């Protein structure tokens, strides 16, 4: 029996609104997807912070911290 692949989340961000208009977020997405695929993992969520304030980014940090509490290998959420 094959082991259950790990589940992974991706996090991409830019620090200013001007950066969101270029290639930065798309390039980060491609890099994240390629890395996760190379590890044999499953991408389950992609978080994005696009030129937002530090206070709003703190909310994303809380969402990401929940990921560490997700059930391991084949468990349900």
Helices and strands as residue ranges (DSSP letters): E 7-14, H 17-20, H 24-39, E 42-50, H 54-67
